[in-house]
Amino acid sequence: MAAAINAQAKPGDIIAFCPDQLGPAVARQIDHPSQYDMVTFPRRTPPQIVDWVDYADAVHAADPNAFAAAVFDKAASSGKHLWLVWEPMYQTYGVKCETIATDLLASATKAGGGGRNVVTSHMALYYEPMNLTEYATSGP
C-alpha cells in the first residue's frame, strides 16, 4: 500500500482508511506523511492510532455515505485525488467499507473522473490484506 502511495500520490491528495485499523501500519510507511490529508472511518481521525474506546458503538453509529461524501467533496473542492485503503467485510463493519468504495466511485464518475484499483487484496499472500483504490474527482 505505502509503496504504491509513495510512488503515485501527489502532495495534497487525500488518503482515507476503512477500517481505521488499517491506518497505523500504512501511515508508518508513507514517505512525507504531512503532505497528505489522511483520515479514517469511522471516527474521522488521523490514521496513526486507533481509538478503541466504545469501538463497536462508534462503528455502528458511523454513516459510510456521509463519510464518502465528505472526503469526496474535500478532494473535489481542492482538485486532488482521493485514495481509499480498504478491506471488505471487516469484522463489526459489515459492508460499510464497500459502501464507501461504491459511493466514491459513483461520485467520481458523476463528476467526470473515475476510479481504479491500484492494489487488490490477496488473503493468501498478505497477513492483513487490503485494497487501494484511487479516485479522480474530475475528468482530464
N, C-alpha and C positions, 0 to 999 in steps of 0.2 A: 504494500500500500504506500508506504512512505517513499519508496524509491520512485514509484510512478508519479506521486505528487511532486517530489523534488524535481523530477525531470520535466514535468508538463505544466504545473500550475504557475500562475503569474502573480506577482505581488498584488494584494488587494482582493484576490479571489476568496470566496467563502468556502470553508470546509465544514460540513455538517456530519455528525455521527449519530447513528441509530443502530443499536442502543448506545448509550453513553459509555458502557463497559468496554467498547472498542477504542475509545478515545485515548486513554493513557499510553497504551503500547504504541499506537501510531504517532501520537503527538511527540513522544520522546525521540522519534527517529526523523522527524521533519526538520530539514535544514532551515534555519532562519524562521522559526515559527511566528515571530512577531509580525512578519509581513503578510500574514493571512488573518482573516476573521474566522475563528473556529468556535463552533457552538454544538452542544449536544442535546439530544432528545432523551428524556422527557423534560428536564428542568431548564433547558436553555442556558446552561453554564459552560465555562471553558472545559476542554477535554482532559486536563492534566490529572484531575482527581474525581472519583465517583463519590457522590453523596449517598450513603447507604441508609440514612435516617428515613424511616417510613417509605422505603423504596417501592414496595408493591403498590402502596396508595398513590404515590407520585406517578407511577407508570399508568395505573388505571385512570387517573384523573386527566392525564395529558391528552390533548387533542392533536392527532397527527396531521389533520387537514390544516389546522391553524398554524402549526409549526412549518409545514411545507409552504404555505402561503407567505409567511413572514420571511423565511430565508430566501425564497424566490424573489419576493419584492425587493429585498435588500440588495440582492445580486443584480437584479434588473435595473434598479434605480442608479446603480453605480457603473453599469455596463460591464460587470465582471462575470466570470464563470463561477458555477457552483459545483462543488464536488461532494458527493454523498458516499461516506463509508458506512456500509450497512450489511446486515445479515437477516434473512427471512426467518420467521417462526422462532424468534429468540424467546427463551423461557420467560414467562409472565407478559410478554409483549403481544402475543397473538400475531395479527397481521399489521400491526401499527407501522413497522418499518417498511413493509411492502406498500402500504398506503402512501407513505411519504414519497417513496420512489415513483409510484404511479402518478401521484399529484404533480410532482416536479416535472415528469416527462410531459404530461398534459399541458402544464403551464408553459414550458419551454417551446413545445410545438406550436401552441396557440400564438406565442409571441414571435414566431418565425425562426426560432432556434431549434433545439432538439437535444437528444441525449445519446451518449454512447457508453457502453460498458468498457472500462479500461482494464479492470481486474475482475475475474469471475471466481466466486467461491468454489473451493475444491476440498471437500471434507476429508478425502483420503490423503491429501498432501499436507494440509495445514492443521495444526492443533486447534487454533481458533480461526476458522475460515471466515472470510468476509468478502464483500463486493466493493468495488469502487466504480461509481458512475459519475461521469462529467456531464453537466447540463450547460448548454449555451443559452443565454437568456434572450438573445435576439439573433436575427439572421446575419449573414456575412456582410 
